Amino acid sequence: MKRIVYDFEIDTARKKRVDALYGKSIFEYRINVNDIRMLQSALIFLSGIIAELPNYNGILILDKTKISGLRLREEWESYARLIQPFILSRLKIVVISKGETIEKYGKLSKEESDAILEITKTISQKQINKKRSKPDAFFEIVRILIIHWFRGNGPTQLNKLCQLSGFSYPTVALSLEKMELQINRHSDRSVELKSFPRDLWFKLLASSDNIRVPQGFWAHRPRDIDYLIKKIIDNTNFEIGFGGIIGARHFMPSIDLLGNPRLDLTVQKWSNSKVENFVKNLDPGLKKVRPGELPQVVIHNLFRQDPLFVKSSNMLIADEVECLLDLHEARLELQASELLEHLKGDANR
């Protein structure tokens, strides 16, 4: 296989870079594309490049796209009517889900198909590593403010936000500027949410897969979830917050949830090796999930300075936002909505 070159400057004069170059094939990688404008923008960018490079193909990789297959095909056919045939013949879209190609538009060579999977794996892992080492300050501040609002903590000093998040004062201040309409500022340099920030919450939900980067584990013969819970509680060497269904039941005992189909755990600033050692000790049969496998244990890593866990009788509970995001991630949308309304009701009392 030829060498794949990443982050390649394809047009030196205009400083245009592409995500990857393999022979005469140019690749642009997009993850979690959730609206048509994002798709159109990527297609226009790629078309513009190959229009000036007649011997090159342009391949758009859509990983975990939120756009339906039907809507994607309609958009492809519509775009195909607008561009010149000599560009269309070299333009291709590949849809990736869980590391596998599920849909494609335009004819791909065997080498291009192999390169796509390698490029997807490499770039997605780079993005994961980047997010693990440098979490998004804006969404972290949003999460902290929502947690404080749920708990009725009142205004929070800016220096306290810096301490909780681990971000510098200028970074926190810049994040707050982006949510100016949703916050009240006080003369003592403290801030608080005016009300539950509905728009910010939807943005957080839409970006949560990228922000949180969960690690899922699965076993052919899994241990009973209650056994795993007891084992974690008995092991005092680790500070772990229980999220998901367990956390939801803590905040809302009456929530409509039966059983524990999966165990959501929240940890703080754990390295990959620490996560792997913990999982191995928890149940040696657990392995990282592969495409098509549903996780039985999910680890969520927080990178802020304070995990904001809540103490229960015999365990630590992940914060309210973590628990809500866990339920959404597990596709328990109705229960997540139920818990959210309950938390909002408590906060408004």
N, C-alpha and C positions, 0 to 999 in steps of 0.2 A: 504494500500500500504506500502511495506517495505521502510525503510529509504534509500535514495540515498546518498552516500558519494562522495563528490567532491574532486578532486586533491588528489587522493589516491595513496600512495606509495605501489605499488603492488609487487615490488622486492626490499627489503631493502638492500640486499647485493650490488646490482648494481645501487641503487638509481633510479630505474625506476618508474615513476609516470604515472597514467592514469587520464583522465579527470573526469571519474565518475565510480563508482562501485555500482551495484544494485543486491544484492543476489550473484548469480554466473555469472552475466553478466558484462562484462567490456566494457566501452564506450569510444570511442575517437571522439571528435567533431572537425570538420574542416569547416571553413566558407570561401566562395569565392575561392574555389579550381579552378584554371583556367588553369592548365596544367596537363598532364598525370604523370609527374614526382612527383608532389605533392601527387597525388592519390596513386601511386605506393609506395612511401615512407611511407604513412600512413598504407597501407595494410601490408607491410613488418613488420613494427613496431608491429602492432596488432597481426599478425600471429606468430611472434616470442614469444610474451607473452603467447598466448593460447597454443602454442606448449609445453610449460613447465608447463601448468596448465590444465591437461586433463579434468577436470570437469567444466571448465569455457567456456562461449561463448564470442566471440569478435564482437562488433558491431561498425562499422564506420558510423558516422553521417555526411553527406555532406549537409551543409546548404548554399543555394544560389550558388550552383556550376555553373561554366561557361562551364562545359563539357556537350556536348549534350547527350541525352538519348541513342542514337544509339552508340556513341563513348564509353560511359560508359559501355554499355552491352558488346561491343566487348572486352573492357579491362578486364571486369569481367570474361568472358569466357576464355580469353587467360590466365589470372592469375590462373583460376581454373584448367587448364591443367598442371600447374607447381608445385602446392603444393600437399601434401599428403592428401588423403581423410579424415583422422581423424582430420585434421585441417580445411579443406574446409567445412565439415559438421557443424562446430561450428562458422564459419566466416560469417558475414552478413554486407550488406551495405544498408543504408536507406538514401534516398534523400529527403530533406526538402525544401519547398519553401513557404514563407509567413506563417510560423508556421504550415504548414500541410504536411503530408507525401504524396509525389507524385509518388515515385518509391521505390522498395525494391528488394534486391537480398538475397536469403536465407530465411528460415522460421522463423518468429518471434512469440513469445507467446503474448497473450493479455497483460500480465504484462509488457513485454519488450516494446511493442508498446506504452503503456501509459507512461512508464518511459522515452522513447525517446522524447516525446513532452515536458515533464517537464524538462528534461536535456537541451534540445535545448533552451527553454525559459530562464532558469536560467543562463546558460553559456553565451548566446548571450547578455543578459542584463548586466552581469558582464563585458563583453568586451566593451559594450557601455559605461558603467560607467567609466571604466578604460581609455578609449580614451577621454571621456569628461574631466576627471581630469588631464590627462597627454597626450597631443597631441604629435604626432610624430614630433620631432625636424627637422629631415632631410627634410621631405616633406614641413614643414612650411617654412624653409629657401628657398627651391626650389620655393615655391609659391611667396615669397617676391621678390626674384631675378627676376623671370619672370615678375612680375608686374612692377618692376623698369625698366626692359628691354623694355617692351611695352611702357612705358612712356618716354623713352629716358632720364632717370635720371642720367646716367653715373655711375661711380664707387661709391660704398657705403662702408663707414667705418665699420669695424667689430663691433666697439662699438655701431654704429647705428643699425646694424642688431640685436644686443643683445637687444637694447631698443625696436625695432619694434616687435620682436618675443617674448620677455619675457624670453628667455633662457640665460643661463650663457655663458661666453666667451669660456670655454672649450667645451661646448656642441655645440656651433655654429662652432667653429674651427674644431671639429670632423666631423660635417655635411659637411663642405666645403671640407674636405679631400676626402670625398666620391664622390665629383663631380669635382675633380681636373682637369680633361680633358676638362670640359665645361666652366671653368672660367679663367679670367685673374686676376692675383694678382699684386698690385702696391706697390711701396716702402713705401707709407704712410699707409699701412695696410688697404687698401680698395680693394674691389673685384667687378667684374662685369662679366656677362655672355659674352662669345665670340660671340655667336649667339643664335638663338632660340634653346633650348636644346631638340631636338626631342625625344631622348631616355628617358630622364627624364620625359618629358611630358606624354609619353605612360605609364610609370610606375605610374605616378600620377593618370592618368585616371583609370588604373587597380585597384588602391587602394582607389579610392575616396569614395566609399560607406562606407568603414570602417573608413576612416579618418574623414569624415564630419559628419556622423551620423545624417541625416536630420530627422526632426519630421514633419510628414504629417497630415493634418486635412481635414475632409470631412463632408458635411452636406446634408441631404435629400433635403432641400430647400435652397440652398446656396444664399447668397446675391450676387448681381452683383459685379464683380471684380472692376469695375470703382468706385463703391460706397465704397468698402473697401479701395481702394487706396486713395480716398479723405479723408476718415476718419483717415487714418494713417497720411497723410500730415497735417491735421488740428490739430492733437494731438502732441504738441511739447514736451510732457513729455518723449518721447521715441526717441532714436537715432537708426534709422533703415535704412539699405541700401536696395534699390530695386534691385533685381537681375533678373535672368531668362530673359524672353522676354523683360521686361521693360528696364533692364540694357543693353541688346543686342541692342535695338533700340537707346539707348543713345550713345553707342560707334559706332554704324553703322546704321544711320537712314534709309539706303536703303535696309537693310536686308529683306529677303523674309519670313516675318512672318505675319500671319493674326490673329487678336484677341488676347485675353489673356486667354488661356485655364486653366492656373493656376497661382497663385501669389507666387513668390519666394522672401523671405525676409531674409536678413542677419542681425544678431544681434551679440553683443559682450559680452561674459561671462555672459549670462543670466542663472539663475537657472531654474530648471524644473518648479517650482511654478510660477516664473515670466513669463515664456513662456505660461503656462496654463492660468494665469490671463489675459495676453494680448489677447490671442485668444478668451477667453470668452467675454471680452469687445468688441472685434472686431466684433464677430458674435456669440451669445449664442448657435446657432445651430451647430456650428463646433465641431466635435468629432475626436479623434485620429483615423487614418485609420485602418481598419481591412483587413485581407487577401481578395484580389479581388477588393478592393476599390481604385479608383484613387484619389490622394489628390488634393484638390482645393487650399489649402494654405500650403506652406512648409516653415518651419523655419530652417535656417542654423545658427549654433552657432559657432562664431570664438572665439578662446582662446588666440590669440596673443594680445600684448599690444596695438597695433594700428590697427584698422579695415581697414585703407587705403581706406575709402570711397571717392567718388568723388562727388562734389557738382554740382547739376543741377539747373535749374531755381527755382524750388519749392520743390525739394526733394533731398535726398542723394542716390547715386548709389553705389552698391556693386562693388568691384574691378573687373578688367577684368577676372582674373582667376576664381573667384566665378561665374561670369555670364556664362563663357564657361562651367564650370562643371555643372551648373544648366541646361543648354541646353542638355548636354549629359545625365544627370539624367532623364530628361523629354523625352528622346528618340528622340530629335530633332537633329539627328546626322549631317544632311546636313547643317542645319543652324549653328551648332557649327563649322563645318569646314569652312563655309563661313566667320563667324566672326573671326575665328583664322587667316585666310589668310589676312583678312582686317587689323587686329591688327599688324600682322607681316609686312605687307606692310607699314603701318604708321611708325613703329619703324625703318625701314630700310631707310626711306627718309632722 
